[in-house]
């Protein structure tokens, strides 16, 4: 065994030496081509020729500077690998980036050498290209110097994360300043595969153009026109685009991040999966009501322990930052299955398949602040078809409005609800797998930890993709990759993590006020309803001779003789009271009084029906063919009025405490909005517009607009004034479109920062000046060995260029050290969040197929995605 291990180690060392020799040969080839171009352009006395000569000289200098740094990193990078068969960590990633830069510069230099003597060779264009890669190599040399510092900090521990005595501020203070502009200009996406590069360029142009409209003033038409103009500007000027993106990353707030990422939630993007994605039979949004749930505690696994009576665990209802509220989730299934929610009525019209043995419980990514199950639907459809199991994707609450631990509470509650209601999801629940990417993957790890800590059934497997497991600002080599990431810029990542983990006092205070307002509305609705009940009883007792008399001698009011205002208010009040107080009812309620309010979104009408045999239908439901909403009514729910109340724009008076005040309020309301009434042929009262009296002579009136009349005498003056105003508005609109817009730092400050197109490069360390709590539910990396030793089989997938690569490697190493079943896949050439590009990128689709293969292994089924299991593992 020792001899075979020695042979294996020797073969691994030989492979490393061969890779180093190939990398150095690549460097030497680039240097040789640069010298050839230097010899050619040294006799060119034009300005462009001199610039080309100097650019190639500088490129050689930076390559010579990088070579010893690359040798040093190559000598120790293998010490941080998860396993010799899966090479990958942040140190290797930087060598991969440098190699990509050298390879691209080599192609550019060879093209210049082969075409420099032709007539069509454009020196003015290629001088900018060569200069861009010159700056890029300089910045990469600075990054390699920072990796040397990280090596010194982690030499003894062997971890990719240094101890708490070292900070990011210290890291950036020890080396030179990194020029981020070179990563977002002409060299944008140089480190990614060919199918991803045009997508990244399109997104970067869109981000820069969107920022112009986001920070501009004006209506939607003005902003749309601004977006079209500025996008063209940033497409033609890469340097201007780079400056804009870097300064957006440094100066914009989390609201801009949310607004830009939520472009994927537009109506057009929502309909895209239905046209280009896989066809599924079930695609519904369900609403999980916040009601008490109990689950049996898992019995100890000791063989000698005698069976005991089950002990039930109370599952906490999510209440942090806003109180209890329903949780939305999306159910996706390739086929309709037995017992699946909403399929009882369709059982006679379509084929119903047996319940699936397994289910995938999914949480979407989005930096804890954006996106939803709908924006991830494109690849979830393929997963559902390929795996042939239902997928339940959770739409958890997003920061900064709902910071930690709200999202985790909702994910865990939804997981427990799924355990209790497997039959409604079309599964027997034999195998339940947690799957998620990015922020959703971190929430899934926290969900598994809470299940272990509370003693409820833990998941049968976990699949996580490019997951942050340490929500803290500890420096690592992979985390420096966000300085050059077009999809996850440094400032965006920092602000998202800060919004989720460290909410400001303003956000916490706003959440408290919002919760108090909602409780006040609930209490006001209950009090108003009680007052109406008491007032109605008193009216029936004191009504005298009005109305009819029932069998007990009590009088009932005569509706035909009552005032129209009062009857209108009673109808309005009765409907609103029911809507305010009744929303959440368990889909498995045993009561026979469950009411389903069937609302057709396309027709806009509401019909109340009683469906006792469909009482296990979920709160809301959305299909691809025609969206349908089912709302259940419950008269004993505390927080049932949030949705309805938020849609009300009418200010209710504070002195409605008697029938007289109520009638007066209705009269004022009708006087304000109805204006006048008339009696039709049937004798019914109808609202009409009150005629407007005119004081001017009819013979002198040309136009009557509102209350202002335009006469013939002053018509010429008005036309001249209107033309002048029109020219002024057009001029101001053009100026607003062509000028760059500054970013507002904060509403309280009331100041605008300097123009975004200015060359202002702040230190990235400014983003780290806040404290993150050391909580294992927030950062699963801090979980105790006792909890991690009970983890189910875990499959981890990440990419070489992922800023969270070191997180995944370190978490996999922790599980491996505790003898847990864990695997790690590292894919090259793809960005963080590549699953969202699975339908438009070949390499991203291959990565999605790799995810499906790993989930199928956890489900203990065979995936039907094909024989190819995915891209090659490892990076270098």
N, C-alpha and C positions, 0 to 999 in steps of 0.2 A: 504493500500500500504506500509506503514511504517513497519507494522508487518510482511508482506511477505518478505520485504527487509531484515529485521532483521533475519528472519528465514533462508533466503538464505545465509546471511553472516555467521550465526552460522554454517550451514552445510559446508560452505567452510573452516571455521576454523577447524572444526572437521576432514575434509579430510586432511588438512595440518598437523595436529597433528598425524594422522594415518600414513602418509607418513614419517614423521620424526621418529616415533617409528620403522617403518620397516627398515629404513636406519640405525638406531643405533643398531638394532638387528643384522643386517648384519655385522656391525663392530665387535660386541661382538662375533659373531660366528667365524669370522676370527681370532680374538685374542685367542679364546679357541683352535682352531686348531694349531695355531703357538706355543702355550705353550706345546701342546702335542708333537709336533715335536722337540721342544727344549729339552724336557725331554729325548727323544730318542737319539738325537745326542750329548748330553753333555758328554756321555761316549765314543764317537767315537774320538780317538786320531789322526786319519789320517788328512791330510791337507784338504781334501774335506769335511770330517765330521766337522772339526772346522769352515770351511767357511759356511757350512749350518747352523750350530748352531748360528754363528754371524749374518747371514742374517735374520733368523727368529726373533732374538732379536731386530735387527734394524727395522724390519717391524712392530713389536709391538710398538716400540717407536714412529714411524711416524704415526701409526694409532691413538695412544693416543693423539698425537699432533694435528691431523686433526679433532678429534671429537668436541672439543669446537669451532673450526673455522666453522665447518659445522653447528653447532647449531646457531651461530651468523648469518651466511648467510641465514639460513632457516627462521630466525625471521623477516627479512626485504625484502626478495626477491619478495614477492607478491606485494609490493608497486610499482614496476616498470612494472607490467604486462599491456598489452594492454587492457585486459578484463579478468574478473574472469573465463570466459568460455574458454579462450585461454591463459593458463599460459605459459609464455616463455619470457626470457631475458637472458643476459649474465651471471647474477648471478646464475640463475637456471641452466644454461648450465654447469657451473663449478661443481655444485653439481651432475649433471648427469655424468660428466666425473669421478668424484671421486667415484661415485657409480659403474660405469663400471669397474674401476680399482679394487675396493674391491671385486666385484663379480668374476672377472677373477683370482685375487690372491686367492680367496677362493677355486675355482676349482683346482688351482695348488697345494695349500696347502693340500687339501683333497686327491689329487692323490698321493702326496708324502707320506702322512700318510698311505694310503692303500697299497702302493707298496714298501715302503722303506726296507722291510725285504725280498723281493724276490730276486732271483739270477739275474734276468734280469734288475733290477733297476740300472740305470746309474747315479750315484751320480755326476759325473763330468759334465753331461749335465744339470741336474736340479739345481745344485748349481748356475749356471749362470742365469737360469730362475728366481730363487728366488731373487738373487741379483739385477736383472734387475727391478723387481717390487718393491724392496726396494728403489732403486734410483728413480723410478717413483713416489712413494708416497712422497718422500722427495721434489721433484719438485712441485708436486701438493699442498703440504703444503705451499710452497713459493708463488704459485699462489693465494691460498686462503688468504694469508696475503696481497697481492696486492689488492684483492677485498675489504678488509677492508679499505684500503686507498681510493679506489674509492667511497666507501660508505660515508666516511667522506666528500668527495668533492661534493657529489651530494645529501646529506641528505636534504638540504633546498629546492632545486629546484625540486627534484623528477625526474629529467631527467637522462638518462643513459650516456649522454655526460656532463662532467664537463665544467665549464666556461673556458675562454681563459687564465685565470691567472695560470692554472695548465697545465703542459706539461708532455710528456712521459718521458723526462729525469728525472723530479722530481719523477715520479711514480717509476721508476726502482732504483732510488737512495735511496728510503725509505725502500726497502726490500732487501732480499738476492738475489743472482744470481740464475737464473733459468737454470738448466742443460738441454739443449735441446737434448742432445745426447740420453737420455733415451726414447724419444718419437719416434725415428726412428730406433731403434735396435730391440731387441727381443719383445718389447711391441708394435711394430708398428701396428696401426689400432685397438687397444684394445677397443676404444670407439665406433666403427662403427658396423653395423650389419654384420652377418656372410657372406652374399653374396658379400659384399664390401671388406672385409679384404684381400682375395687373390688378388684382383685387385690392391689394394693399394700396396701390397708387390711387385707385378710384376712391377708396375710403378716406385716404388722406386729403385728397382734393375736396371731397365732400365735407370733411371735418372743417377744413379751413374756410370754405365757402359758407357752411352753416354757421360758423361763428360770426361772420359778418352780419348775417340776417338776425342771429340771436341777440346780438348786442346793438342792433340798430333800432331806430324808432320808426313807427309807421304801421300801416295795415298789412294784411296778408299779401296783397298784390305787390306792395312795395318790397316786402321781404322776399317774395318769390322771385321778383325781377332782380333783386340784389344777389340772390343765390346764383342765378344763371350767369350774371355778369362776372361775379367774383370767382366762380368755379372755373370759368374760362381763363381768367387772369392767373389763377394759381396753377392751372394745367400748363400754361405757356411759360411760366416763370418758376422753376423748381426752387431757386434760392429764396424767393419771396414766400413760397409755400413752407419751406423749412423754418424760416423765422416765425411765421404765423403759428405753426404747430407747436414749436418749442415754447413760445410765449403763452399760448393757450394752456399748455400743460403746466406751466409754472404759475399762471395768474388766475385762471378760471376756477370757479368753485364747483362743488359736487352737483349743483343744479344743472350746470351745463353738461356734465357727464351724463346725467340722467336723461336730459333732453335729447342729446345726440344718440345715445344708445336706444332710446325709445322710438327712434325712427323705424326700427325693426318691428314695432308694434302697429305700424300704420295699416290702413285697410287693404292697401295693395299688397303689402308684405304678408298680411294674414291670409289672403286668398292664394298666394303663390304655392304653398304646399299642396293645395287641392289640384293644381294643374300639373306640376312637375314632380310631385312626390308620389309615394306608393299609395295605392287605394286601400282604404280601411273601411270596415263596415260600421265601426263604432268610434265616434270621436265626440265626446260629450264633456261639458263642464258641469261638475257637481259641487254643491255647497254643503260642507260638513257643519252641522250645528254645534255650538259650544255647550254641551250637556255632560253631566257626570258619566264617566266610563269606569268600569272595573274589569280588570283582567286577572286571571289566576297567576299566582306567583309560581315560578318554575321550581320544581322539586329538585333537591340535591341529587347529584349524579352518583353518589356512593352506592356501591353494589349491595352493601349490607344493610342499608337503611330501609325500614319498613314503610309501606305506603301510609300516608296520613291524609286527613281531610284537606281539601284545597283551601289555600289562603288567598284572598283576593286583594289586589292592590288598587287603590284609587289613583286614577290618572289625572294629574293636575290640568285644569283648563287654562289655556294661554290667557294671561291677564296683564302682562307687563306692557307698559307704555300704551295705555288706552283701554284696558279692560277687555272682557270677553267679547268675541266677535266671531262670526262664521269664517270658515277657511275654504277657499276655492281650490279645486283640483280638477285635472283633466284626465278622463278615462279614454284610452286608445286601445283598440283591439282589432285585429285583422278580421275576425269573424264574430258573430253574435253567439253568445254562450248561454247555457242554461243558468237561470237564476240571475243573470246580469240585469242590472237596473234598467228599467225602461223597456224591456223586451217582452214583458208579459202580454201586452196588447198586440205585439207583432209576431207572436208565436205561431199564429195561423197563416201568416203571410210570407214568412221567410224561414230559412233553415236555421235551426238552433243547434249548435254544437255542444258537446258535453263540457262541463267545467274543466278548466285547465289545472294541471297539477301545480304550476308555478305562477308567479307574478313578479313584475319588476316595479319597485317603488322608487320613483325618480324625483330628483330635485335639480332644477335648472341652475345654470350659472348666471353671472351678471354683476359680479363684484359686490353683492349684497344690496345693491341700490337700483338695479334695472333688470329688464327683460322678464319673461314669463314663460309658461309652458307653451304658449302659442308661438313665440319666437324660436323655440327649439323643436317645433312640431315636425320640421322637415326630416330630420334624422330619426325622430321617435317613431314616425310612421314606418320607416324601413326596419327599425328594430322590432316593432310589433309584428310585421309580416314575416321577417326572417326567423325570429324566435318563436312565433306563434303562441305568445302568452300575452295576457293583458298588461298594460303599463298604466300606472297611476302616477301622474306628474303633479306635484304640489306647487301651487301659486302662493308662496309664503309672503308675508308682509315685508316691505323693503325699507331700508334706511334711506335718509336720516330720520324719516318720520317714525320708523319702528326699529330702533337700534337693538343691539344685543341686550337680552336674550330672546326677544320676541319671535324672531324667525325660527330659532331652534325649538322653542316651546310649541310653535304651530306644527313644525315638521314631526316632532315626537308625538304630539296628540293625533295628527293625521295617521301616523304609522300605527298607533294603538287602535284607532278607529278602523283601519283596514284589517288588522288582525281580528277584530270582533265581527266584521261584516264582510268576510271573504266571499260569501255566496253572492252578495250584491255586485261584486266586481268580476264575477265569472270565473272564480278559481276556488279550488279546495284548500289552498293555503299550505300545501305540503312543502313547497320551496318558495320562500320570499327573499328576494335579492334587493339590496339597496344599491342604487346606481345614481351617479351624479357627476357633474363636471364643475371645476373651479369652485366658486362659493357654495354651490349645491353639494359638491362632494364633501366639503368641510362640514356642512350641516348634517350630512348622512353619517359621518364619523361621530359627531356629537350625539346623534340619535341613537346609534348603537351603544355608545357609552352610557346614556341614560337608561336604556333598556337593561343593560348589565347591572347598573347600580340599583335600579328599582326591583330587579329580579323578575321582570316579565320576559316573555319569549324574545330572545335575541334573533336578529336576521340570520338566514342560512348562508349568507355570503354578502360581500361588499365589493362593489366595483367603483373605483374613483379615477377620474381623469384630471390631469394637471391641477392637483389640489393644493391649496395653501393650508398647511397644518400648523404653522407658527404665525399667528396674527400678531406679530410684533416686529419692530423695526431693527432686528438684529441683522447686521450685514452678512452677506454671503456672496460668493462669486456669481451664482446664477441670478441673484436678485439685481446685480448690476446690469443684467441684460435688458431690464426695462428702460434703461437710458437710451436704447436704440430700437425699442419695440414700437411699431406703428399702431398696433391695436391696443396695447396696454402701456402707454407712456408713464414715465415715472410719477409725474404729478397726479395723473388719474388714479393710479393704484394707491398712492398714499391717501388721497382724499376719500376714496371709497372705504378703505380700511379704517380711517379715522371716523368717518360718519357712522360706521357700524359698531366699532369697538369703543370709541371715545366720543359719545355725543356731547355737544356743547350744552351749556346751561340753558341757553335760549330754546334749544330743541326740547329738553326735558320739561321746561316750564310750559312750552306750548302744548306738549302732550298732556300735561296735568290739566291745563285749562280746557283742552278739548274733551277730556274725559269728564270733567265736572260739568261742562255744558251738556254733554249727552245724557248724563245722569239727571240733570235738571229737566231736560226735555221729557225724559221718561217719567219722572215724578209728576211733571205738569200734566202730561197726558193722562196718567192714572187719576190724578186729582180731578181733572176736568170730567173724566168719565164717571167718577164717583158722584160728583156734583150733579151731573145730568141724571144719574139714576135716582138720587135723592130728590132732586127737583121734580122729576117725572112722577115719583110716587106721591109727593105732596100735591101735585096738580091733580092727579087722579082722585085723591081723597077729598080735596077742596073744590072739585070741579062743579059741584051742584048739579044743575040740570043739563049740563053740556055733555054731549056724547051719548053713547049707548050704555046699557047696564048689562053686566055679565051675570052668570049664574049665582055668584056670591054677593051680588048687590053692589059691586064696585063699578064706577063709571069709567068708561074709556073715552079719551078725547076724540072729538069729531074732526078728522083731518080736513074735511071739506070746508068747515067754517073757520079754520085757523088761518092766520095771515100767510101769504106766500113767502115772505122773508123768513118767518120762523120755520116753515116746513123745509125751505131750502137749506137753512143752517143745520137743521137736524139731520138731513141727509148727508151734508158735508161732514158734520161732526162724527156721525156713526161710521162712515167709511174711513176717515182719517184715524179714528181711535183704533179700529181693527188693524189698519195697516201699521200704525205706530207700535202696537203692542204685540203683534203676532207675526213672527217670521220663522223662528227656529223651532222645529219639532223633529224628533228623532225619526229617521226613516224606518226604524224597526219598532215604532211605538205600538203598544198593544191596544190603545184606545181606539174606539170606533168613530170618534168625532173628528178625525183628521180631515182637514179641508184642503184641497188642492186648488190653487188659483192658476188656471191655465192662461198664460199670456202669450199671444202670438206677436212677435216683434214686427213681422211684415204687415199684419193687418192693424195692429195698434189697439185691439180690443181686449177686454178681460171678461172671462166667464168663470164663475165659481161653480165648482162641481164637487160632489161628495163621492169619494172613491175608496170605500172601506177595504176592498180587496187589493188595492194598489197602495196600501199604507206604508209599504216598505220602499216606496220610490223616493229618490233623494231630493234634496231641496231645489236644485236647479239643474237644467239639463240642456245641452246645446249639441245639435247635430250639424253635419255638413250640408245636408239637403236643405233644411229650413230650420234656423235657430228657434228653439222652443224653450220657454222658461217655466218651470214648475216651482211654485212657492207654497210651502206648507205653513199652516197657521197654528200657533200655539198661544194660549191665553195666559200662560204663566211664565213667560220668559222675561228676564230682566233687561237685556239689551236687544230689543227687537226693532228699534225705531231709527237706527243710524242711517240706513239707506234712504228711507222715506224723508226723514227730517232734513238731510243734506240737500234734497231736491226741492225743498220748499223755499220760495222766494218771498212769501207774504209775511209781513211783520204782524205778529199777533199782539193785541193790546194787553196790558198787564192788569186791567181792571175788569176783566170779564168774570164776574162773580155772581151774576144774577140773570134771570131771564130778560129783564128790561135792558141790561147792558148788552146782552147777546143780540136782541132784536135791533138795538140802536147800531151795533157794529155792522150787522148785515145790511141795514138800511144805508149806512155810510158807504159800505162796499159797493152796493148796487148803484148808488148815486155817483160813485167815482168811476166805475168801470162800465156800467150798462148804459148810462146817459139818459135813456128814455125807454118807454114801453108803449106798445099798441095792442089792440085786440083784433085777432084775426077773425075769419068767417066762422070758425068753430067756437068762438067765444073764449079762446085761450090767449093768455098774455104772452107776447113775444118782445124781446129786446130789440130796439132799433137805435140808430144814431140820432141825436137831437139836432134839428136844423140850426144852421149857423146864420145869425142875423147879420145883414150887411148894412153898413151906414153910408157907404158911398153910392153915388148915382150909378145905375147900371150902364148908362150910355158911355161912361168914361172909364169902365173897367175892361182891361185886356186879359189879365191873368189874376187868379185868386189862389194864392199858395198859403194855406194855413190861415193866419190872421192878417197877413201882410198883402196888401194889394199893390199892383204895379199899374200906373196910369200911362196914358199915351204921352203926356208932356215929359215925364222923366224916364221914358223907355231908353232913349239914346244914352243918357248918363249911366243907367244901370248896365247896359250892354258893354260900354267902355270899361266900367269898373270890373265886370265879370271877366272880360278878356285880360285885364291887367292881373287879376288874381290868378287866373289860369296859368299865365306865363310865369308868374312868381312861383306857383306850386310845382310846375314842371322843372324849373331851374333848381329848386331846392331838392326835388326828388333825384335829379341827375347827380347833384353834388353828394347826396346821401348814398347813392349807389357806388360812386367812384371813390369815395373816401373810405379809409379803413376805420373800423369802429373800435374804440377803447373798451376795456373790460372794467366793469364796476366791481371794486373789491368788496364793498359791503354797503348795504342800504343805510346803516347807521352812520357811516362815515360821510356819505354824501359826496365823495370825491371820485374822480376818474383817474385811473392809472395812465401812465404814458402810453403812447401809441403802440399797438402790438407789433407793428412792422419795424419798430426800432430794434437795434441789436442790443438786447439786454439779456445777459446770461447770468442768472442768479445761481448760487451754489445749491445743488440738490439737497444738501444737508438741512436746509431751512424747513423742509417738509417733515422732519423727524422730531420737532420740538413739541412733543406731547407724550403723555404716559399711557401705556396700554396695560390693563389689569392682567395679572398672571393667572388665568382661569383655564382649566383643562377643557371646559365646554366651549370656550372661545378658541383656544389653541389646543387641538388634540395631541400635539406633540408633548404637552406637559402632563398627559394622563399618567396615572400611576401604573407600575408594573402589574399590580393586582388586577386592574381593569383590562389592560392590554393583553394579559395572559388568557383572558376569556374571550378574546375577539374571534369571530368566525373566520373562515378562509377569505382572504383579501387579495384582490387583483388590482394593481396600480398601473396606470398608463400615463405617460407624460411624453414630452417632446424635448429634443436637444436644446431648442431655443426658448424654453419656457422659463420665465422668472421664478416659477415655483418648482423648478427641477430639483433643487437641493432639498426642498421640503419633502418631496416624494421619496427621494433617496434616503434621507435620514429616517423617515417614518417606516419605510420598508426595512431598514437595518434594525430598528427597534423591535419590530415584530419578529424578525428573523432571530434576534438575540433571545427572544422569549419562546423560541421553538413553535411559533405560530406558522400556519400555512400562508405564505405570501409570495407573490410573483411581481416582477417589475418589467415593464416594456417601455423602451425609449425610442421614439420615432424621429428620424431626421427630417429637416427641411420644412416642418410645419410650424405654425404659430400657436400661441396660446388661444384657445377657443376655436380650433380648426373644425370641430364638429358642426358648427354653423355653416361651413362652406362645403359640406359633404356632397351637396347636390350640384355644385358648380366647379369643383376641383377634383381631379382624378386622384391625386395623392391624399387629399382629405377624405375622399370616399374610401380609399384603401385603409386609412386609419380608422374610419368608422366601422369597417368590416372587422378590423382587429378587435375593436371594443365588443362587437357582437360575439365574436369567438370566445372572448374571456367571460362574458356574461353567460353564454351557453355552457361553459365548463362549470360555472357556479350553479346553474340550474340543473346540471347533470343531464343535459340533452345535447343532441347534435344539431348545430346550426346549419341551415340550408343556404348559406351565403356563397358557397362555392368552395373549390379546393384551395384557393389561395387564401391563406390566413392573414395576410397583411404585409406591410413593409418590413424591411430588415431591421432588426433590433440594434441598439447601440448607436454611437455617434462617431467614434474615432478610435 
